[in-house]
Amino acid sequence: MRIVLVGPPGAGKGTQAAFLAQNLAIPHISTGDLFRANISQGTELGLKAKSYMDAGNLVPDEVTIGMAKDRMAQADAVNGFLLDGFPRNVSQAEALDDALKLDGQQLDAVLDLEVPEDEVVKRIAGRRICRNDSSHVFHVSYKQPATEGVCDVCGGELYQRGDDTEETVRRRLEVYHSETEPIIDHYRAQGLVVTISALGSVAEVTERAMAALRKGDAA
């Protein structure tokens, strides 16, 4: 299957992408991984991306699209892939359509993870990270430490990252609504969108997504 995963920040796209890709036996292709791989390998596209990032500028669509095309052409993606974080806007979605058409391929589904905005803010703004190890993550509502402000694992101080504040989260949601959300209508016109609730446990959302993909109920 060739799938695009869409949803607002805090919807759990990264977590669900990993589980769905494993269940479907297809590679999980994320924008972050594409950038890291190309930059670490010193590819032409990676060097271009790094020059923009080092200057504090957004990486142009054509660079991101080029990376995605190269990755989708690799052997492990011949029978399908799950795209996470790409396409990020309608122009990237149109470029993806064109690239797939040239190869005689098309998307099978666009999985839209739906979550209320207030829940997104609660999920992200409630996160607390350990200063000693950023992999130790807690939450003021969902995963409280035994001692407030102290990491259960190593005793380090827990803090709220600057990009996890409510104000920042709401700005990120505005960007999502204006730039990324329109791709849902783009793909809905093609009958590809499958919308599911991203509320509940990770396992519940994964099963909901797998059931929707098996049914192929595009809405």
C-alpha positions in Angstrom: 0.0 0.0 0.0 1.0 3.6 -0.7 -0.2 5.7 2.2 0.1 9.4 3.3 -0.4 10.1 7.0 -1.9 13.4 7.9 -2.9 15.1 11.2 -2.2 18.1 13.4 0.8 18.3 15.7 0.1 16.1 18.8 -2.0 13.6 16.8 0.6 10.9 17.3 1.6 10.6 13.7 5.1 9.4 14.3 4.0 6.7 16.8 1.2 5.5 14.5 3.4 5.6 11.4 5.9 3.2 13.0 3.2 0.7 14.0 1.3 0.9 10.8 4.4 0.5 8.7 5.4 -2.5 10.7 1.9 -4.1 10.4 1.8 -3.4 6.6 5.4 -4.4 6.0 6.2 -1.1 4.2 8.9 1.5 5.0 8.0 4.5 7.2 9.3 7.6 5.3 9.4 10.7 7.5 10.5 14.2 6.5 12.8 14.3 9.5 14.5 11.0 8.6 14.9 12.2 4.9 16.7 15.4 6.0 18.9 13.7 8.5 19.9 10.9 6.1 20.7 13.2 3.2 22.6 15.7 5.3 24.6 13.0 7.1 25.4 11.3 3.7 26.4 14.6 2.2 24.1 14.2 -0.8 23.6 17.1 -3.2 20.1 17.6 -1.9 21.3 17.2 1.7 23.9 20.0 1.2 21.3 22.2 -0.3 18.9 21.6 2.6 21.7 22.3 5.1 22.6 25.6 3.5 19.0 26.8 3.9 18.7 25.4 7.5 22.0 26.9 8.6 20.8 30.3 7.3 17.6 29.9 9.3 15.4 29.6 6.2 12.8 27.1 5.2 13.9 24.4 2.8 12.3 24.9 -0.6 9.6 22.5 -1.7 11.7 21.2 -4.7 14.5 20.1 -2.3 12.1 18.2 0.0 10.3 16.7 -3.1 13.6 15.6 -4.5 14.5 13.8 -1.3 11.1 12.1 -1.2 11.3 10.9 -4.8 14.8 9.4 -4.2 13.6 7.6 -1.1 10.5 6.2 -2.8 12.6 4.9 -5.6 14.6 2.6 -3.3 14.2 -1.1 -3.4 12.3 -1.5 -0.1 9.6 1.0 -1.2 8.8 -0.8 -4.5 5.7 -2.4 -3.0 4.6 0.5 -0.9 5.4 3.1 1.7 3.9 5.3 4.4 4.7 9.0 4.1 4.8 11.0 7.4 5.3 14.7 7.2 5.2 14.8 3.4 3.4 16.2 1.5 3.2 19.3 3.8 1.2 21.5 1.4 -0.8 21.3 -1.8 2.1 22.1 -4.1 4.0 19.1 -2.6 0.9 16.9 -2.9 0.6 17.9 -6.6 4.3 17.1 -7.1 3.8 13.7 -5.4 0.8 13.0 -7.7 2.9 13.8 -10.8 5.9 11.7 -9.6 3.7 8.6 -8.9 1.9 9.0 -12.2 5.2 9.0 -14.1 5.9 5.7 -12.5 2.5 4.3 -13.2 1.6 4.4 -9.5 -0.9 6.1 -7.3 -1.7 6.4 -3.6 -4.0 3.9 -2.0 -5.1 6.0 0.9 -4.6 9.2 2.8 -5.1 8.5 6.5 -6.3 11.6 8.4 -5.8 11.4 12.2 -8.5 13.6 13.7 -8.1 15.1 17.2 -9.8 18.1 18.8 -7.6 21.2 19.0 -8.0 21.5 22.8 -6.7 17.9 23.1 -3.7 18.8 21.0 -2.8 21.7 23.3 -3.3 19.5 26.3 -1.1 16.7 24.9 1.8 18.9 23.9 1.7 21.7 26.5 1.5 19.1 29.3 4.8 17.4 28.3 7.7 17.6 30.6 11.2 16.5 29.5 14.2 15.4 31.6 17.2 17.8 31.3 19.6 14.8 31.7 18.0 12.7 29.0 15.4 13.9 26.5 14.1 10.4 26.0 12.6 10.5 29.5 9.3 12.2 28.9 6.5 12.7 31.4 3.1 14.5 31.3 1.2 16.6 33.8 -2.0 14.6 33.1 -1.2 11.3 31.5 2.2 10.3 33.0 3.0 12.1 36.2 6.3 11.5 37.9 6.3 10.2 41.5 7.8 13.5 42.6 6.7 16.7 40.8 9.4 18.1 38.6 11.7 15.2 39.1 12.5 12.4 36.6 11.5 8.9 37.9 14.4 7.4 35.9 17.4 9.4 36.8 16.3 12.1 39.2 16.9 14.9 36.7 14.9 18.1 36.5 11.8 18.0 34.4 11.1 21.1 32.3 8.8 22.3 29.5 10.5 22.9 26.2 10.0 26.3 24.6 8.2 24.9 21.6 5.7 23.0 23.9 4.1 26.1 25.4 0.4 26.7 24.7 1.1 29.8 22.7 3.6 28.0 20.5 1.4 25.0 20.1 -1.5 27.2 18.9 0.8 28.9 16.4 1.8 25.5 15.1 -1.8 24.6 14.7 -2.5 27.8 12.8 0.3 26.8 10.4 -1.1 23.3 10.1 -4.6 24.7 9.3 -3.4 27.1 6.7 -0.7 25.1 5.0 -1.1 21.3 5.5 -4.9 20.8 6.2 -5.8 21.9 2.6 -4.2 18.7 1.2 -7.0 16.7 2.8 -9.5 18.4 0.5 -7.0 17.9 -2.4 -7.0 14.1 -1.7 -10.7 13.9 -0.8 -11.5 15.0 -4.3 -9.7 11.9 -5.4 -11.6 9.7 -3.0 -8.5 8.8 -1.0 -9.2 10.2 2.5 -9.9 7.9 5.4 -10.5 9.9 8.6 -10.2 8.2 12.0 -10.3 9.5 15.6 -6.8 9.7 17.2 -8.3 9.6 20.7 -7.6 6.6 22.9 -4.6 4.4 23.5 -1.9 3.9 20.9 -3.1 0.3 20.3 -6.7 1.4 19.9 -5.8 4.1 17.3 -3.6 1.6 15.4 -6.4 -1.0 15.3 -8.9 1.7 14.2 -6.5 2.8 11.4 -5.8 -0.8 10.2 -9.6 -1.5 10.2 -10.3 1.6 8.1 -7.5 0.8 5.7 -8.8 -2.8 5.3 -12.3 -1.5 4.6 -11.0 1.3 2.3 -13.8 3.5 3.4 -12.7 6.9 2.0 -14.8 9.8 3.2 
